[in-house]
Amino acid sequence: MTKKIVFASFYPKKDTVLEVRKIIESMINSSRSEQGNELYNFYEEKENDSNQISFHLFEIYKNDKALDFHRNTSYYKNYRSKILNLLQKPIEVKILQSLDSI
């Protein structure tokens, strides 16, 4: 089975940056402890010209089953229900498949 690599980007409204950050941070420990999770890293990006902050998650799951498990957890569903209205635009999610990895 092929590993599933997820890259998700979040663009909070200017007045919701801290709230969005806390919601995503609340997912980290639970997600990392999932049996099928191999990596769950959280990043911040600051655009110099606009002072806009965005957040990004880079996740690796052992296979489709592990990613499906993650998306069906209560903490995942809870985060999704809280975060959507705090963003400038929908979450950008890319599911990547490795072509050349070690």
Buried (B, 14 or more C-beta within 10 A) or exposed (E): EEBBBBBBBBBBEEEBBEBBBEBBEBBEEBBEEBEBBBBBEBEEEEEEEEEBBBBBBBBBBBEBEBBEBBEEBEEBEEBEEBBEEBBEEEBEEEEEEEEEEE
